[in-house]
Amino acid sequence: MRIAQVLYSLDMGGQEMMALHLTRELMARGHDVTVVTMTPGGSLRADFAPAKVVDAPRKGSAGIDPKAWPTLFRTFLKIKPDVVHTHAPGPLLYAVPAARLAGVHRIVHTSHGANVTQLGPRSIALGRAVALLLTRFVPVSDETAETARSREKIPAALIQVIPNGIPLDKFGPNVEARARVREALGIDEDAFVVGTVGRVEAVKNHKLFVAAMSKIVGVGTHAVIVGGGSLLEEVRAAVPEHARSFIHLTGPRRDIPELLAAFDVFTLTSTTEGLPLSVPEAMATELPVVATSVGSLPTIVPRDTGILVASEDEAALVAAYTRLRDNPRARREMAKAARAFAQSRFSLAKMVDAYEAIYRDG
């Protein structure tokens, strides 16, 4: 099949990594995949090779760009895809009508999160109308599906949940990487490290993580924040002076499996989530998870694999981090359970099988 994956950008992020994993596996199975991006450039652009990457730029970042529809229409006429698969609201609104007008009969959209509160009523209504042109609307979790039904009013007949999958073989304990990363960051080999990976944006609420860890960091206890974003310097400035030697902000990095191997606990303090790839990746690395109980996280962090706390509950986060620091046995038991859960739940092959079936059968 000829498949066009349409993304808003090719910068580092969860949905971009999911599309990258999907593209690579589809090509390994013999499909012809073209990646269409609505934003030129992007740090992941070269990673999609040997898939062809085509620019169909949208002008500006706010409001409606009427020229985006004909640009994508011409793009699809040239590519002649059997399937168009969109990711994120922008590609949904622009690429789906353009694909239908270009004669594409199978159009799939993946909804990566439940944060429709960030969209205005006009955008939600437009998205609802455009969704009627889809073959399938694919939320990545049951919680995201419920938001699609109740808030976005997507017809239930269009909805099919497909959890994200990851290349499990790339993640796991790595003693050499652990030592190398810790040495580079100036962290002792036997220190307790809580780390997080993700875009440094408001929805990830890194300031809460900084505030909680500032209560317990010191000799032997460190925090690591991996990722870039618009709030990186603001979060860096929020680190109290007494904690600056113990809370490390690496900026954007590509060596995520190695960085995860340097942690003892993975954390996510988001205010909302779909199905974040960072959590399965951490679990596959054999890390217990401490996270806020939002979005799909309660369904992908069972009690024996980590600790969930209420959103914005700094005291509960401090207690969870302290408990795992002071109880290595409990930490090891959760870590083993987390890896076993990831191996059973987050198979990339299962995810691609499900998308292939939709592409083929509708």
N, C-alpha and C positions, 0 to 999 in steps of 0.2 A: 504493500500500500504506500501511496504518497501521503505523508502526514505533515501538516504545518502546525508547529507549536508557536503560539502568539503570546508574547510577554510584554509588559510595559517597559522593562529595562533588563539588562543583563548584569546588573550589579549584584554583589554578594547578598544573599538573603535566602530565607527558607523556601519560598516558592520557586525561586530561580534554581536552587540546588535540586529540588524535587524534579523540575523540568529537565535539568541536566542529567540526573540519574535515569529518568524515563527515556530521554532521547538516546542516551548511550545504549541502553538495553534494547530499545526498539531497533536501532541500527544493527546491533549484534544479532538480532533475529531476522535481519534481511530487509527491513523496511527502509524506505527513502524518506528521510526527515529533513525538513527545512525549518529553521528557527527564524521567526519574524519578530523583530524588536521595534517598539515604538519610541525608543530613546537611543540615539547613536552612542557608540562606545560601550563601556561596561567592563568591569574587572573580570567577569567570567566569559567574555566573548570568545577568547581563544580556546577555552576549555570545551566548547561545544563541537570543535573540529573532531571528525571530518564532516559533520553536518554543515550544510551551507547556512550562513547567517545573512539575512536580508533586512535592511533598514526600511521601515515605513514610518517615518517620524511624525509625531504629534507635536504641534506647535504650542509651546507654553505648558504650564503645569496646572492652570486653573481655568475653569469655564469650558465651554464647548468649542472644539476646533472643527468646523464643517469640512475642512479639506482632508481630515483624517479618513473619512469614509471613502472618497474616490481613490485616495492613495492606496488603501488596503484592497479595494476592489480591483485595481489594476495589478496589484501584487498577486492576488489570488488567480486572476486570469492568466498571469505569466507562469505561476507555479503549477497550476492545475491540480490541486490536492484532492485526494479522495476524502480526506478528513481534515477539518480545522479544529484545533484544541486550544482554547483560550485560558489564560490564567489572570486573575485580578479584575477589578471592576472596569478599568479603562479598556483593556482588550475585549471584554464582554460587550460593552456599549458600542464600540467601533467595529471590531472585527466580525462579530456575529452577523449583523445586517449585511456587511460587505460580502461575506462569504456566501450568504444565501443568494444575494443578487448575482454573484459570480457563478452560481449553479452548483455549489457544494451542498451535498445532501446530508452529510454526517458532520454535525457540529457539536462539540463537547466543551463544556466549561467546568473547570475545577474551582470551587470556592475554598480558599485556604484559611479563612477565618470567619469569626462571627462578629466582627467589629463594624456592623452596618450603622452603628450610632455615629460613626465618623462621616457618613454620607447624608446629604440633605434629602428632604422628601422628594424633590424633583428627580434626583439621581436614582433613588430607590424605585420610584414609579417607572422611570425609563428602563431601568434594569429589569423590572418585572415584565414589561412589555417585550423587551428584547429576548428574555428567557424563553418566551413562547416559540421562538425560532429554533431552539436547541433540540438536539436528539436526546441529550442527557445533561442534567445539572448534577455535578458530582461534588458534594461536600466531603471534606477529609475526616469528619468525625460525626457522631450522632448529634452532638451539641450544635455543630455548625448546620447540620440538616434541620434541626428544630428551629433555628433562627431563620433559615431559608423558608420554612413553611409558615412560621408565625409572624415574622417581621417583614420579610420580603415578599410573602404570598406567592412563592413559587409552587406551581401545581405538584402535588405529591407524585403523580404519575411520571414526572420528569426526573425525580430525585433518586439517585443511587449513591450510597456512601461507599467510598473506597479509601481506606486508611493509607497514609503515606508509607512507603517502604524505603529502606536504605540498603546500601551495599554492605551487609553485615561483616563481610570478610575484611573490611578496611578498619574495623574498630575492635579494640580489645586491649587488655593489659599489655604494657610494653615497658619493661624495666629500663632499657637503654634510653628510650625517648624520655621517660620520666626523669632520669638523672640529668640528661642533656638540657631539657627545658628548665628544670629547677635551677641548674647552675647558671643558665643565661639570665634568669630573672632574679638571681640573688636570693634564692629560697633554700634553706637547709634541707638535706635529704630526708630528715625525720620530722619535718614540720607538718602541721595539719593544714591542708589547703582546701578552701571552698572556692569553686570557680563557676563562671557562667560564660556562655557563648551566645552572641546575638547582636542584632543591630542596636546601636545606642540611640534609641528613640523613646518617646514618652511612654508608649504602650508597654515597653519592657520594664519600666520603673526601676532603673538601676540605682536611682538615689535611695530607694528603700533598702536595697542590698548594701549600699555603702553605709547607710545609717546603722543598720543592724550589725554589720561586721565591725564597724568602728567601736562597738561596745566590747569586743572580745579579741581583736587583733593585738599582736605583740610578738615578742620572741616565741617562736614555735607555732604561731597561728597567722596564716596569711589568706588574703582574698585575691582572686585574679578575674579581671573583666576582659574578655576577648571580643573585639568587634569595633567597627567604625560606625559613624552616624552623625546626625546633625547636633546631637547633644553630648558628644564625646568630651569636649572641653568643659562644658557645664558640669558634667558628672565629675570630671577630674578636679574641678574647683571645689566641689562639694565634699571632697575627702578632707577630714579634719587634719590639722598639722601633726597631731600625735600619731596618726595612722598612715602617714604618707610613705613610710618605709615598708609598710606591710600590705597595702592595697595597690595592686599592680594593674594598670590599664595598658594593654598591649597595642591597642588600635587594631585595624583589620589585619587578619592573618590567614594564610592558606593552609597551614599545617595543623588543621583542627584535630585529627586523630592523635597526633603527638602531644598537643596541648592538653587534650582530655586525659591522656595517660598520666599527666603530671598532677592531676587533682585527686583529692580523697573523697570529695562530695561535689555533686553538681547541683546548681540551684537556678531557679527561674522565678522572678518576683513580678511577673507581668500582671497587668490589670485585666487583660483579656487575651485569649489564645484560640487558635484553631487546633491543629495537631503539629506542634513545633518539632522539626526534625532534630533539633539539638537534644531533646530528651531521649528519644530512641538511641541516638548516637552515644550519649553518655551512658545509658543503661547497657548498651552493647560493649562499652569500654569497661564494664564492671564497676560502675559507680552508683551509690545510693543517691536518691534525688530528694531535695527539699524544694518545694514549690508552692506557689499560691494556688488555692483551689478554685481555678477559673477555667472556663471553656471545657476542653476535652481532658484536661489534666487529671481529674478524678478517675477517668476511665483508663488512662494509660500509666498511672502511678499507683499500682495496688499497694495495700498497706504494708506488705512484707518487703517492698522495694524502696520505700522512702517515707517521707513525712510531708503531708499537705497542711497548709495553714490558711487562714482567712486572708483575703486580699487586704493589703495595707497594714497587716498586724505585725508591727516591728518586734514587739515583745515575744510573739510566738516564733518568729524567725530566729531570734537570738537563742531562745530555749532549744529549738531544733538543732541549730548548729552546735551549741554547747553539748547537747546530749550525744551527738555523733562524735564529737571530738573526744569526749570523756569516756566513751564506751566503744573501744575498738572492736570488741566481739560483735556487738549489735551492728556496727558499721559493716563488718565483713559479711555477716549473714545477709544483710540487705543488698550488698553489692553482688553476691552470688545469685540471689533471687532476681535482681534486676537484669543481669546478663541472660539468665535462663528465659525470662519473660520477653526480652528483646528478640532473642533467637526464635521464639515461637510466634511472635506477633508481627514483627516488622520486616518481613521478607520482601525484598525488591521484586523478586520473581512473581510473587502473588499479586503485587500491585500491578505489574505490567500485564500479567495474564488478564486481570479484570478490565484494564483499559483496552487491550487487544480485542476482548469480546465485545465491548461497546463499539469500537471502531468497525468491527466486522459485521455485527448483527444489529446494531442500533439499540 
